[in-house]
Amino acid sequence: MKLEFTISGGDFSKAGFASSEVKKMLKKINVEPKIIKRVVVALYEGEVNVCAHAYKGKITVDIDGAIIKMQIKDEGPGIENIDEAMKEGYSTASEAVREMGFGAGMGLPNMKKNADEMQIESKVNEGTTVSIVHYLK
Amino acid sequence: MTITTLSEIIKGNIASYTKNKADFNFCFASDLMSDVLRIDTDEMLLLTGLANMQAIRTAEMADINCIILARGKKATAEMVELAEESYITIIESPYSMFHIAGLLFQNNIKPLF
């Protein structure tokens, strides 16, 4: 089963829509609530990151037996130093993002905390792709 | 503590009401939603001054089913609609976060850490 969503950079009114749809789907197929929470928290932080930093993005969620693979791919400024970005508290977010309750440098660390596996690829001035895997068993 | 008792204690107005029979023992107070998303505990109250859609989305993702809006903040119609869809109760209180936290603590609602 594959789900796809597009995200517009800067559009916070829609941030969380994809995560909400994924949550409904995972509930429907009876995935354990604790795993659902980990999946949707990681995805939601990813959605917020795209809204906060990129021009546009695409989310794909692939639920295949006992594995959920998610990819959050954006076109945007990219991440200059991924190691720095993974540190709690490191942030390049704008004041507008902080007013939404985010932008304190916890997004990527939160995603990693809630993922079984996570990989980040980024090119400055091109964009970032975050790949996340969750095992259902 | 039930929603009705809770609302009375903080002189609240229930802006979105759901029929969940939650019984709350814990509360986490924050305006930073990423901090809320780090908490593993379910069935806690979220006390915040952040009155926007992301507070509701955060509660939805974190399996939180009651949000207290502090400092007289009001939920918008859009927030109420999303909260009701997600079975989340919103209580608006005129008190500050510190005041609400004190009242909840006095009434045996515990901190998470």
gemmi code that builds the backbone of each chain (N, CA, C; Angstrom):
import gemmi

chains = {
    "A": [
        ("MET", (0.839, -1.187, 0.000), (0.000, 0.000, 0.000), (0.889, 1.258, 0.000)),
        ("LYS", (0.586, 2.160, -0.923), (1.433, 3.341, -1.038), (0.589, 4.619, -0.951)),
        ("LEU", (1.027, 5.560, -0.133), (0.341, 6.850, -0.012), (1.300, 7.948, -0.433)),
        ("GLU", (0.765, 8.952, -1.122), (1.607, 10.078, -1.558), (0.940, 11.407, -1.224)),
        ("PHE", (1.730, 12.352, -0.821), (1.214, 13.681, -0.477), (2.197, 14.735, -0.980)),
        ("THR", (1.653, 15.894, -1.384), (2.546, 17.011, -1.720), (2.431, 18.072, -0.623)),
        ("ILE", (3.514, 18.778, -0.385), (3.527, 19.815, 0.662), (4.029, 21.117, 0.039)),
        ("SER", (3.361, 22.208, 0.381), (3.820, 23.519, -0.073), (4.630, 24.174, 1.033)),
        ("GLY", (5.824, 24.617, 0.683), (6.654, 25.313, 1.664), (5.949, 26.548, 2.190)),
        ("GLY", (6.027, 26.774, 3.462), (5.451, 27.974, 4.073), (3.976, 27.866, 4.415)),
        ("ASP", (3.307, 26.810, 3.933), (1.865, 26.680, 4.194), (1.608, 25.877, 5.463)),
        ("PHE", (1.646, 26.569, 6.598), (1.481, 25.879, 7.882), (0.048, 25.422, 8.135)),
        ("SER", (-0.900, 25.995, 7.385), (-2.293, 25.610, 7.635), (-2.518, 24.133, 7.310)),
        ("LYS", (-1.700, 23.605, 6.392), (-1.873, 22.204, 5.975), (-0.873, 21.276, 6.676)),
        ("ALA", (0.063, 21.818, 7.424), (1.084, 20.969, 8.058), (0.419, 19.996, 9.013)),
        ("GLY", (0.664, 18.727, 8.801), (0.072, 17.701, 9.652), (-1.018, 16.921, 8.936)),
        ("PHE", (-1.441, 17.407, 7.770), (-2.506, 16.705, 7.045), (-2.051, 15.288, 6.648)),
        ("ALA", (-0.862, 15.202, 6.074), (-0.361, 13.892, 5.629), (-0.219, 12.939, 6.818)),
        ("SER", (0.353, 13.448, 7.907), (0.553, 12.607, 9.101), (-0.785, 12.120, 9.643)),
        ("SER", (-1.775, 12.999, 9.586), (-3.108, 12.636, 10.065), (-3.712, 11.519, 9.208)),
        ("GLU", (-3.548, 11.637, 7.894), (-4.078, 10.605, 6.987), (-3.364, 9.267, 7.207)),
        ("VAL", (-2.048, 9.338, 7.418), (-1.273, 8.109, 7.654), (-1.721, 7.469, 8.970)),
        ("LYS", (-1.966, 8.305, 9.972), (-2.419, 7.779, 11.269), (-3.747, 7.030, 11.106)),
        ("LYS", (-4.674, 7.638, 10.360), (-5.985, 6.998, 10.142), (-5.812, 5.646, 9.443)),
        ("MET", (-4.921, 5.637, 8.436), (-4.691, 4.401, 7.691), (-4.085, 3.308, 8.590)),
        ("LEU", (-3.107, 3.675, 9.400), (-2.442, 2.688, 10.265), (-3.402, 2.146, 11.331)),
        ("LYS", (-4.306, 3.032, 11.798), (-5.326, 2.580, 12.763), (-6.250, 1.561, 12.106)),
        ("LYS", (-6.609, 1.881, 10.859), (-7.530, 1.022, 10.111), (-6.968, -0.390, 9.939)),
        ("ILE", (-5.649, -0.482, 9.742), (-5.057, -1.814, 9.534), (-4.517, -2.391, 10.848)),
        ("ASN", (-4.977, -1.788, 11.974), (-4.695, -2.325, 13.308), (-3.228, -2.387, 13.712)),
        ("VAL", (-2.484, -1.383, 13.336), (-1.091, -1.309, 13.795), (-1.117, -0.901, 15.269)),
        ("GLU", (-0.176, -1.415, 16.034), (-0.102, -1.152, 17.478), (-0.005, 0.373, 17.743)),
        ("PRO", (-0.814, 0.916, 18.674), (-0.815, 2.369, 18.924), (0.563, 2.983, 19.198)),
        ("LYS", (1.419, 2.267, 19.931), (2.747, 2.823, 20.233), (3.583, 2.994, 18.959)),
        ("ILE", (3.431, 2.065, 18.034), (4.163, 2.173, 16.761), (3.564, 3.294, 15.918)),
        ("ILE", (2.234, 3.393, 15.919), (1.582, 4.477, 15.155), (2.111, 5.824, 15.633)),
        ("LYS", (2.210, 5.977, 16.948), (2.671, 7.261, 17.495), (4.080, 7.578, 17.012)),
        ("ARG", (4.967, 6.589, 17.042), (6.344, 6.804, 16.581), (6.369, 7.197, 15.092)),
        ("VAL", (5.565, 6.507, 14.302), (5.530, 6.778, 12.859), (5.036, 8.196, 12.599)),
        ("VAL", (3.909, 8.560, 13.223), (3.301, 9.854, 12.876), (4.046, 11.036, 13.500)),
        ("VAL", (4.683, 10.824, 14.653), (5.481, 11.922, 15.226), (6.679, 12.209, 14.311)),
        ("ALA", (7.346, 11.146, 13.846), (8.486, 11.325, 12.929), (8.030, 12.014, 11.639)),
        ("LEU", (6.896, 11.568, 11.111), (6.402, 12.131, 9.851), (5.949, 13.586, 10.028)),
        ("TYR", (5.294, 13.845, 11.129), (4.790, 15.204, 11.382), (5.941, 16.206, 11.517)),
        ("GLU", (6.982, 15.816, 12.239), (8.155, 16.699, 12.346), (8.748, 16.937, 10.953)),
        ("GLY", (8.730, 15.892, 10.115), (9.236, 16.024, 8.744), (8.380, 16.986, 7.922)),
        ("GLU", (7.073, 16.862, 8.072), (6.157, 17.775, 7.351), (6.408, 19.217, 7.766)),
        ("VAL", (6.551, 19.415, 9.076), (6.781, 20.773, 9.585), (8.117, 21.309, 9.051)),
        ("ASN", (9.121, 20.450, 8.985), (10.423, 20.874, 8.449), (10.300, 21.365, 7.007)),
        ("VAL", (9.530, 20.634, 6.190), (9.358, 21.047, 4.788), (8.643, 22.399, 4.734)),
        ("CYS", (7.562, 22.527, 5.521), (6.828, 23.813, 5.558), (7.746, 24.941, 6.009)),
        ("ALA", (8.610, 24.638, 6.972), (9.435, 25.683, 7.578), (10.610, 26.094, 6.701)),
        ("HIS", (11.183, 25.144, 5.956), (12.451, 25.433, 5.289), (12.441, 25.338, 3.766)),
        ("ALA", (11.514, 24.546, 3.202), (11.631, 24.253, 1.761), (10.610, 25.018, 0.925)),
        ("TYR", (10.745, 24.909, -0.406), (9.784, 25.541, -1.322), (8.602, 24.600, -1.563)),
        ("LYS", (8.909, 23.342, -1.722), (7.848, 22.343, -1.842), (8.419, 20.956, -1.517)),
        ("GLY", (7.540, 20.017, -1.293), (8.020, 18.689, -0.936), (7.019, 17.609, -1.281)),
        ("LYS", (7.508, 16.380, -1.193), (6.653, 15.234, -1.488), (6.902, 14.156, -0.430)),
        ("ILE", (5.819, 13.575, 0.043), (5.932, 12.496, 1.033), (5.420, 11.217, 0.395)),
        ("THR", (6.183, 10.162, 0.524), (5.660, 8.853, 0.115), (5.748, 7.909, 1.309)),
        ("VAL", (4.684, 7.170, 1.501), (4.629, 6.210, 2.611), (4.290, 4.852, 2.009)),
        ("ASP", (5.152, 3.903, 2.252), (4.986, 2.581, 1.677), (4.819, 1.569, 2.818)),
        ("ILE", (3.624, 1.018, 2.916), (3.360, 0.033, 3.983), (3.367, -1.336, 3.334)),
        ("ASP", (4.380, -2.110, 3.685), (4.570, -3.383, 3.009), (4.793, -4.470, 4.055)),
        ("GLY", (3.742, -5.201, 4.367), (3.856, -6.267, 5.360), (4.255, -5.729, 6.706)),
        ("ALA", (5.452, -6.049, 7.143), (5.872, -5.661, 8.489), (6.783, -4.440, 8.493)),
        ("ILE", (6.878, -3.747, 7.359), (7.780, -2.589, 7.283), (7.029, -1.358, 6.750)),
        ("ILE", (7.282, -0.217, 7.380), (6.766, 1.047, 6.836), (7.974, 1.869, 6.411)),
        ("LYS", (8.017, 2.210, 5.121), (9.102, 3.055, 4.607), (8.514, 4.404, 4.230)),
        ("MET", (9.112, 5.467, 4.759), (8.620, 6.811, 4.429), (9.767, 7.616, 3.831)),
        ("GLN", (9.419, 8.432, 2.859), (10.418, 9.341, 2.296), (9.832, 10.753, 2.259)),
        ("ILE", (10.584, 11.693, 2.817), (10.176, 13.105, 2.789), (11.227, 13.818, 1.955)),
        ("LYS", (10.815, 14.198, 0.737), (11.780, 14.772, -0.213), (11.370, 16.201, -0.516)),
        ("ASP", (12.308, 17.115, -0.356), (11.934, 18.502, -0.644), (12.885, 19.173, -1.618)),
        ("GLU", (12.367, 20.252, -2.217), (13.203, 21.157, -3.014), (13.358, 22.408, -2.168)),
        ("GLY", (14.595, 22.745, -1.862), (14.792, 23.887, -0.967), (16.260, 24.208, -0.790)),
        ("PRO", (16.580, 24.900, 0.263), (17.966, 25.348, 0.453), (18.933, 24.228, 0.846)),
        ("GLY", (18.389, 23.069, 1.244), (19.258, 21.980, 1.679), (19.848, 22.244, 3.057)),
        ("ILE", (20.588, 21.258, 3.541), (21.214, 21.384, 4.866), (22.725, 21.422, 4.669)),
        ("GLU", (23.329, 22.490, 5.136), (24.777, 22.660, 4.938), (25.588, 21.640, 5.732)),
        ("ASN", (25.202, 21.469, 7.001), (25.956, 20.572, 7.873), (24.971, 19.649, 8.610)),
        ("ILE", (24.842, 18.432, 8.113), (23.836, 17.508, 8.671), (24.159, 17.162, 10.132)),
        ("ASP", (25.435, 17.009, 10.450), (25.806, 16.679, 11.841), (25.348, 17.766, 12.807)),
        ("GLU", (25.527, 19.035, 12.391), (25.068, 20.163, 13.229), (23.545, 20.139, 13.355)),
        ("ALA", (22.884, 19.899, 12.212), (21.407, 19.912, 12.190), (20.813, 18.814, 13.070)),
        ("MET", (21.582, 17.753, 13.286), (21.090, 16.650, 14.121), (21.247, 16.935, 15.613)),
        ("LYS", (21.976, 17.998, 15.945), (22.160, 18.326, 17.366), (20.924, 19.012, 17.925)),
        ("GLU", (20.498, 18.602, 19.105), (19.340, 19.236, 19.740), (19.646, 20.707, 20.004)),
        ("GLY", (18.739, 21.556, 19.581), (18.902, 22.991, 19.839), (19.478, 23.766, 18.672)),
        ("TYR", (20.022, 23.063, 17.674), (20.564, 23.773, 16.505), (19.408, 24.099, 15.558)),
        ("SER", (19.243, 25.361, 15.222), (18.113, 25.741, 14.377), (18.445, 26.914, 13.467)),
        ("THR", (17.889, 26.860, 12.258), (17.996, 28.000, 11.343), (16.595, 28.532, 11.028)),
        ("ALA", (15.624, 28.145, 11.860), (14.225, 28.502, 11.585), (13.962, 29.992, 11.779)),
        ("SER", (12.970, 30.477, 11.042), (12.590, 31.892, 11.123), (11.712, 32.147, 12.350)),
        ("GLU", (11.506, 33.420, 12.637), (10.639, 33.810, 13.749), (9.210, 33.297, 13.516)),
        ("ALA", (8.770, 33.315, 12.247), (7.408, 32.858, 11.917), (7.232, 31.382, 12.290)),
        ("VAL", (8.270, 30.591, 12.068), (8.209, 29.163, 12.393), (8.147, 28.986, 13.914)),
        ("ARG", (8.909, 29.801, 14.633), (8.909, 29.716, 16.106), (7.543, 30.070, 16.670)),
        ("GLU", (6.880, 31.021, 16.008), (5.535, 31.408, 16.464), (4.530, 30.269, 16.289)),
        ("MET", (4.849, 29.322, 15.411), (3.963, 28.167, 15.219), (4.227, 27.073, 16.252)),
        ("GLY", (5.222, 27.281, 17.116), (5.507, 26.298, 18.163), (6.629, 25.340, 17.808)),
        ("PHE", (7.352, 25.671, 16.716), (8.464, 24.811, 16.287), (9.723, 25.666, 16.130)),
        ("GLY", (10.767, 25.090, 15.528), (11.948, 25.882, 15.214), (12.940, 26.016, 16.356)),
        ("ALA", (12.870, 25.109, 17.318), (13.825, 25.173, 18.421), (14.936, 24.141, 18.273)),
        ("GLY", (15.058, 23.598, 17.073), (16.151, 22.666, 16.817), (15.907, 21.268, 17.370)),
        ("MET", (14.641, 20.870, 17.427), (14.330, 19.533, 17.936), (13.742, 18.622, 16.850)),
        ("GLY", (13.487, 19.184, 15.673), (12.793, 18.436, 14.624), (13.511, 17.174, 14.179)),
        ("LEU", (14.724, 17.337, 13.650), (15.454, 16.152, 13.169), (15.796, 15.184, 14.307)),
        ("PRO", (16.273, 15.684, 15.488), (16.507, 14.742, 16.595), (15.236, 13.978, 16.996)),
        ("ASN", (14.086, 14.656, 16.978), (12.816, 13.980, 17.295), (12.486, 12.912, 16.262)),
        ("MET", (12.774, 13.225, 14.993), (12.507, 12.250, 13.935), (13.372, 11.011, 14.145)),
        ("LYS", (14.637, 11.236, 14.466), (15.556, 10.110, 14.674), (15.116, 9.268, 15.882)),
        ("LYS", (14.717, 9.975, 16.948), (14.273, 9.297, 18.180), (13.089, 8.361, 17.900)),
        ("ASN", (12.235, 8.781, 16.971), (11.017, 8.022, 16.712), (11.116, 7.091, 15.506)),
        ("ALA", (12.308, 6.999, 14.916), (12.484, 6.126, 13.750), (13.275, 4.881, 14.151)),
        ("ASP", (13.025, 3.778, 13.479), (13.884, 2.605, 13.680), (15.164, 2.781, 12.872)),
        ("GLU", (15.014, 3.366, 11.690), (16.184, 3.722, 10.866), (15.912, 5.062, 10.204)),
        ("MET", (16.947, 5.880, 10.096), (16.741, 7.165, 9.410), (18.009, 7.560, 8.661)),
        ("GLN", (17.796, 8.075, 7.454), (18.914, 8.494, 6.620), (18.602, 9.866, 6.017)),
        ("ILE", (19.595, 10.740, 6.013), (19.379, 12.076, 5.433), (20.383, 12.298, 4.302)),
        ("GLU", (19.867, 12.741, 3.160), (20.746, 13.161, 2.066), (20.366, 14.586, 1.719)),
        ("SER", (21.352, 15.439, 1.545), (21.021, 16.826, 1.257), (22.066, 17.472, 0.368)),
        ("LYS", (21.576, 18.333, -0.544), (22.487, 19.118, -1.386), (22.099, 20.573, -1.222)),
        ("VAL", (23.077, 21.394, -0.884), (22.800, 22.817, -0.689), (22.241, 23.424, -1.978)),
        ("ASN", (21.205, 24.231, -1.808), (20.481, 24.901, -2.909), (19.687, 23.943, -3.810)),
        ("GLU", (19.605, 22.690, -3.434), (18.795, 21.737, -4.218), (17.668, 21.146, -3.365)),
        ("GLY", (18.040, 20.556, -2.243), (16.989, 19.994, -1.391), (17.480, 18.873, -0.492)),
        ("THR", (16.525, 18.325, 0.235), (16.839, 17.309, 1.250), (15.878, 16.137, 1.115)),
        ("THR", (16.418, 14.942, 1.314), (15.567, 13.750, 1.349), (15.827, 13.013, 2.660)),
        ("VAL", (14.754, 12.814, 3.414), (14.866, 12.039, 4.657), (14.125, 10.722, 4.442)),
        ("SER", (14.823, 9.623, 4.671), (14.202, 8.299, 4.530), (14.111, 7.660, 5.904)),
        ("ILE", (12.924, 7.166, 6.221), (12.671, 6.609, 7.559), (12.060, 5.217, 7.423)),
        ("VAL", (12.512, 4.316, 8.268), (11.953, 2.959, 8.270), (11.444, 2.632, 9.667)),
        ("HIS", (10.254, 2.027, 9.719), (9.707, 1.488, 10.977), (9.387, 0.020, 10.763)),
        ("TYR", (9.734, -0.783, 11.735), (9.397, -2.209, 11.678), (8.171, -2.452, 12.564)),
        ("LEU", (7.189, -3.133, 12.014), (5.945, -3.326, 12.774), (6.047, -4.470, 13.766)),
        ("LYS", (7.054, -5.314, 13.617), (7.196, -6.429, 14.568), (8.575, -6.425, 15.176)),
    ],
    "B": [
        ("MET", (-8.905, 12.884, 36.994), (-9.811, 14.026, 36.997), (-10.561, 14.091, 35.664)),
        ("THR", (-11.847, 14.301, 35.735), (-12.649, 14.348, 34.505), (-12.583, 15.749, 33.882)),
        ("ILE", (-13.024, 15.844, 32.636), (-13.011, 17.117, 31.905), (-13.826, 18.185, 32.646)),
        ("THR", (-14.999, 17.808, 33.125), (-15.892, 18.774, 33.773), (-15.253, 19.336, 35.043)),
        ("THR", (-14.710, 18.467, 35.875), (-14.066, 18.913, 37.112), (-12.886, 19.823, 36.786)),
        ("LEU", (-12.099, 19.382, 35.821), (-10.923, 20.135, 35.402), (-11.324, 21.548, 34.962)),
        ("SER", (-12.343, 21.637, 34.145), (-12.782, 22.923, 33.631), (-13.252, 23.839, 34.761)),
        ("GLU", (-13.931, 23.272, 35.723), (-14.405, 24.077, 36.865), (-13.237, 24.653, 37.650)),
        ("ILE", (-12.219, 23.840, 37.861), (-11.061, 24.264, 38.664), (-10.336, 25.451, 38.023)),
        ("ILE", (-10.256, 25.461, 36.699), (-9.475, 26.520, 36.028), (-10.390, 27.599, 35.416)),
        ("LYS", (-11.635, 27.639, 35.894), (-12.651, 28.586, 35.385), (-12.693, 28.538, 33.850)),
        ("GLY", (-12.722, 27.326, 33.336), (-12.584, 27.120, 31.895), (-13.883, 27.217, 31.112)),
        ("ASN", (-13.697, 27.379, 29.830), (-14.799, 27.297, 28.884), (-14.461, 26.147, 27.932)),
        ("ILE", (-15.346, 25.160, 27.869), (-15.070, 24.014, 26.991), (-15.441, 24.392, 25.555)),
        ("ALA", (-14.407, 24.585, 24.731), (-14.628, 25.066, 23.359), (-14.928, 23.923, 22.405)),
        ("SER", (-14.338, 22.775, 22.646), (-14.667, 21.601, 21.831), (-14.844, 20.453, 22.801)),
        ("TYR", (-15.983, 19.838, 22.702), (-16.278, 18.777, 23.668), (-16.382, 17.447, 22.957)),
        ("THR", (-15.702, 16.461, 23.474), (-15.829, 15.120, 22.915), (-16.282, 14.200, 24.038)),
        ("LYS", (-16.843, 13.095, 23.655), (-17.432, 12.229, 24.679), (-16.429, 11.256, 25.293)),
        ("ASN", (-15.141, 11.524, 25.117), (-14.201, 10.566, 25.692), (-14.261, 10.642, 27.214)),
        ("LYS", (-14.115, 9.485, 27.833), (-14.261, 9.432, 29.298), (-12.888, 9.456, 29.956)),
        ("ALA", (-12.057, 10.365, 29.477), (-10.677, 10.402, 29.968), (-10.615, 10.760, 31.443)),
        ("ASP", (-9.635, 10.187, 32.097), (-9.392, 10.475, 33.511), (-7.919, 10.884, 33.596)),
        ("PHE", (-7.670, 12.160, 33.848), (-6.310, 12.664, 33.736), (-5.560, 12.645, 35.060)),
        ("ASN", (-4.303, 12.240, 34.984), (-3.440, 12.252, 36.169), (-2.193, 13.107, 35.957)),
        ("PHE", (-1.846, 13.369, 34.698), (-0.595, 14.070, 34.375), (-0.837, 15.269, 33.463)),
        ("CYS", (0.066, 16.244, 33.560), (-0.015, 17.408, 32.686), (1.389, 17.804, 32.237)),
        ("PHE", (1.484, 18.272, 31.003), (2.740, 18.818, 30.481), (2.435, 20.209, 29.945)),
        ("ALA", (3.215, 21.192, 30.399), (2.970, 22.584, 29.990), (4.090, 23.051, 29.077)),
        ("SER", (3.722, 23.497, 27.873), (4.745, 23.961, 26.930), (4.125, 24.744, 25.781)),
        ("ASP", (4.876, 25.721, 25.289), (4.478, 26.398, 24.051), (5.290, 25.853, 22.880)),
        ("LEU", (6.230, 24.966, 23.172), (7.081, 24.398, 22.134), (6.578, 22.990, 21.784)),
        ("MET", (6.034, 22.860, 20.596), (5.372, 21.603, 20.239), (6.343, 20.442, 20.050)),
        ("SER", (7.577, 20.724, 19.634), (8.556, 19.635, 19.513), (8.845, 19.000, 20.873)),
        ("ASP", (8.799, 19.798, 21.935), (8.991, 19.237, 23.281), (7.816, 18.336, 23.663)),
        ("VAL", (6.631, 18.733, 23.248), (5.441, 17.916, 23.526), (5.563, 16.575, 22.790)),
        ("LEU", (6.074, 16.635, 21.561), (6.186, 15.420, 20.747), (7.252, 14.460, 21.276)),
        ("ARG", (8.087, 14.907, 22.180), (9.135, 14.036, 22.754), (8.612, 13.185, 23.911)),
        ("ILE", (7.442, 13.542, 24.422), (6.907, 12.848, 25.599), (6.276, 11.519, 25.192)),
        ("ASP", (6.649, 10.465, 25.908), (6.120, 9.144, 25.569), (4.794, 8.835, 26.267)),
        ("THR", (4.490, 9.564, 27.339), (3.278, 9.268, 28.118), (2.006, 9.615, 27.346)),
        ("ASP", (1.022, 8.741, 27.426), (-0.287, 9.045, 26.846), (-1.197, 9.545, 27.970)),
        ("GLU", (-2.392, 9.921, 27.601), (-3.410, 10.348, 28.561), (-2.922, 11.445, 29.495)),
        ("MET", (-2.267, 12.419, 28.915), (-1.877, 13.580, 29.720), (-2.594, 14.811, 29.177)),
        ("LEU", (-2.644, 15.826, 30.011), (-3.191, 17.111, 29.581), (-2.073, 17.912, 28.952)),
        ("LEU", (-2.410, 18.671, 27.922), (-1.446, 19.621, 27.369), (-1.889, 21.025, 27.755)),
        ("LEU", (-1.039, 21.710, 28.488), (-1.309, 23.096, 28.886), (-0.416, 23.997, 28.046)),
        ("THR", (-1.038, 24.883, 27.270), (-0.241, 25.713, 26.356), (-0.864, 27.088, 26.140)),
        ("GLY", (-0.048, 28.014, 25.725), (-0.535, 29.328, 25.322), (-0.551, 29.449, 23.807)),
        ("LEU", (-0.218, 28.359, 23.144), (-0.156, 28.356, 21.678), (-1.531, 28.012, 21.102)),
        ("ALA", (-2.243, 29.040, 20.672), (-3.595, 28.799, 20.151), (-3.567, 28.813, 18.633)),
        ("ASN", (-3.084, 27.719, 18.042), (-3.138, 27.608, 16.581), (-3.337, 26.145, 16.170)),
        ("MET", (-3.425, 25.928, 14.873), (-3.714, 24.584, 14.361), (-2.635, 23.577, 14.739)),
        ("GLN", (-1.403, 24.068, 14.876), (-0.321, 23.122, 15.162), (-0.426, 22.547, 16.570)),
        ("ALA", (-1.046, 23.286, 17.488), (-1.269, 22.736, 18.832), (-2.228, 21.545, 18.749)),
        ("ILE", (-3.240, 21.661, 17.879), (-4.209, 20.561, 17.731), (-3.557, 19.387, 17.003)),
        ("ARG", (-2.812, 19.693, 15.937), (-2.125, 18.622, 15.194), (-1.134, 17.886, 16.107)),
        ("THR", (-0.422, 18.651, 16.927), (0.548, 18.024, 17.837), (-0.170, 17.085, 18.799)),
        ("ALA", (-1.291, 17.549, 19.347), (-2.057, 16.700, 20.262), (-2.535, 15.437, 19.546)),
        ("GLU", (-2.967, 15.614, 18.308), (-3.445, 14.464, 17.526), (-2.330, 13.421, 17.364)),
        ("MET", (-1.137, 13.883, 16.986), (-0.025, 12.950, 16.752), (0.451, 12.305, 18.060)),
        ("ALA", (0.372, 13.067, 19.159), (0.909, 12.573, 20.440), (-0.147, 11.835, 21.273)),
        ("ASP", (-1.316, 11.593, 20.679), (-2.410, 10.908, 21.393), (-2.827, 11.627, 22.670)),
        ("ILE", (-2.853, 12.947, 22.600), (-3.313, 13.761, 23.736), (-4.756, 14.140, 23.454)),
        ("ASN", (-5.669, 13.886, 24.408), (-7.057, 14.204, 24.066), (-7.672, 15.352, 24.857)),
        ("CYS", (-6.817, 16.151, 25.519), (-7.341, 17.387, 26.117), (-6.268, 18.478, 26.131)),
        ("ILE", (-6.615, 19.628, 25.577), (-5.704, 20.778, 25.543), (-6.309, 21.905, 26.369)),
        ("ILE", (-5.501, 22.500, 27.244), (-5.945, 23.696, 27.969), (-5.230, 24.891, 27.354)),
        ("LEU", (-6.002, 25.861, 26.864), (-5.412, 27.093, 26.327), (-5.374, 28.126, 27.451)),
        ("ALA", (-4.172, 28.593, 27.767), (-3.982, 29.534, 28.885), (-4.076, 30.980, 28.415)),
        ("ARG", (-3.995, 31.890, 29.375), (-3.896, 33.333, 29.141), (-5.066, 33.904, 28.332)),
        ("GLY", (-6.242, 33.277, 28.443), (-7.418, 33.803, 27.755), (-7.424, 33.585, 26.262)),
        ("LYS", (-6.526, 32.729, 25.758), (-6.478, 32.456, 24.311), (-7.738, 31.692, 23.890)),
        ("LYS", (-8.218, 32.023, 22.697), (-9.443, 31.387, 22.198), (-9.121, 30.466, 21.023)),
        ("ALA", (-9.833, 29.360, 20.968), (-9.687, 28.448, 19.825), (-10.481, 29.013, 18.653)),
        ("THR", (-9.903, 28.942, 17.449), (-10.638, 29.386, 16.256), (-11.623, 28.286, 15.838)),
        ("ALA", (-12.541, 28.647, 14.956), (-13.527, 27.671, 14.468), (-12.819, 26.495, 13.785)),
        ("GLU", (-11.746, 26.812, 13.073), (-10.963, 25.783, 12.371), (-10.315, 24.819, 13.382)),
        ("MET", (-9.806, 25.384, 14.469), (-9.197, 24.546, 15.516), (-10.243, 23.632, 16.154)),
        ("VAL", (-11.409, 24.202, 16.428), (-12.478, 23.416, 17.064), (-12.909, 22.271, 16.147)),
        ("GLU", (-13.029, 22.571, 14.853), (-13.449, 21.546, 13.891), (-12.448, 20.391, 13.859)),
        ("LEU", (-11.160, 20.754, 13.775), (-10.129, 19.704, 13.731), (-10.072, 18.927, 15.053)),
        ("ALA", (-10.234, 19.631, 16.166), (-10.196, 18.973, 17.474), (-11.347, 17.973, 17.597)),
        ("GLU", (-12.523, 18.375, 17.167), (-13.671, 17.468, 17.294), (-13.523, 16.253, 16.385)),
        ("GLU", (-12.965, 16.478, 15.188), (-12.679, 15.352, 14.269), (-11.715, 14.366, 14.920)),
        ("SER", (-10.790, 14.895, 15.719), (-9.740, 14.059, 16.311), (-10.051, 13.673, 17.757)),
        ("TYR", (-11.283, 13.917, 18.209), (-11.719, 13.582, 19.579), (-10.854, 14.255, 20.641)),
        ("ILE", (-10.567, 15.533, 20.404), (-9.744, 16.291, 21.357), (-10.614, 17.387, 21.988)),
        ("THR", (-10.586, 17.443, 23.314), (-11.306, 18.496, 24.027), (-10.393, 19.710, 24.174)),
        ("ILE", (-10.947, 20.899, 23.920), (-10.186, 22.140, 24.158), (-10.879, 22.902, 25.282)),
        ("ILE", (-10.115, 23.269, 26.312), (-10.657, 24.106, 27.384), (-9.897, 25.435, 27.379)),
        ("GLU", (-10.631, 26.529, 27.312), (-10.014, 27.866, 27.347), (-10.086, 28.382, 28.787)),
        ("SER", (-8.936, 28.842, 29.290), (-8.916, 29.368, 30.663), (-8.371, 30.799, 30.665)),
        ("PRO", (-8.946, 31.662, 31.505), (-8.448, 33.042, 31.550), (-7.123, 33.159, 32.297)),
        ("TYR", (-6.734, 32.113, 33.021), (-5.542, 32.191, 33.872), (-4.234, 31.994, 33.089)),
        ("SER", (-3.132, 32.437, 33.713), (-1.802, 32.227, 33.118), (-1.413, 30.753, 33.239)),
        ("MET", (-0.388, 30.354, 32.500), (0.063, 28.959, 32.579), (0.502, 28.614, 33.990)),
        ("PHE", (1.202, 29.554, 34.637), (1.698, 29.311, 35.993), (0.528, 29.117, 36.954)),
        ("HIS", (-0.482, 29.960, 36.827), (-1.660, 29.876, 37.688), (-2.376, 28.532, 37.482)),
        ("ILE", (-2.578, 28.183, 36.222), (-3.274, 26.909, 35.919), (-2.459, 25.728, 36.450)),
        ("ALA", (-1.134, 25.783, 36.205), (-0.275, 24.685, 36.672), (-0.395, 24.536, 38.188)),
        ("GLY", (-0.431, 25.666, 38.905), (-0.561, 25.632, 40.366), (-1.874, 25.009, 40.800)),
        ("LEU", (-2.950, 25.403, 40.131), (-4.274, 24.857, 40.485), (-4.326, 23.344, 40.220)),
        ("LEU", (-3.763, 22.940, 39.090), (-3.779, 21.509, 38.761), (-2.950, 20.718, 39.773)),
        ("PHE", (-1.800, 21.274, 40.126), (-0.907, 20.601, 41.085), (-1.611, 20.438, 42.437)),
        ("GLN", (-2.301, 21.506, 42.865), (-3.061, 21.460, 44.129), (-4.132, 20.379, 44.096)),
        ("ASN", (-4.601, 20.083, 42.897), (-5.671, 19.096, 42.755), (-5.147, 17.733, 42.286)),
        ("ASN", (-3.899, 17.476, 42.644), (-3.284, 16.149, 42.450), (-2.992, 15.744, 41.008)),
        ("ILE", (-2.967, 16.707, 40.094), (-2.458, 16.391, 38.757), (-0.940, 16.471, 38.858)),
        ("LYS", (-0.272, 15.415, 38.369), (1.179, 15.308, 38.587), (1.989, 15.770, 37.371)),
        ("PRO", (3.226, 16.221, 37.629), (4.122, 16.520, 36.499), (4.679, 15.214, 35.929)),
        ("LEU", (5.181, 15.255, 34.712), (5.748, 14.040, 34.111), (7.181, 13.812, 34.570)),
        ("PHE", (7.885, 14.903, 34.856), (9.250, 14.771, 35.376), (9.632, 16.045, 36.076)),
    ],
}
model = gemmi.Model(1)
for chain_id, residues in chains.items():
    chain = gemmi.Chain(chain_id)
    for i, (resn, *xyz) in enumerate(residues, 1):
        res = gemmi.Residue()
        res.name, res.seqid = resn, gemmi.SeqId(i, " ")
        for name, pos in zip(("N", "CA", "C"), xyz):
            atom = gemmi.Atom()
            atom.name, atom.element = name, gemmi.Element(name[0])
            atom.pos, atom.b_iso = gemmi.Position(*pos), 0.0
            res.add_atom(atom)
        chain.add_residue(res)
    model.add_chain(chain)
structure = gemmi.Structure()
structure.add_model(model)
structure.setup_entities()
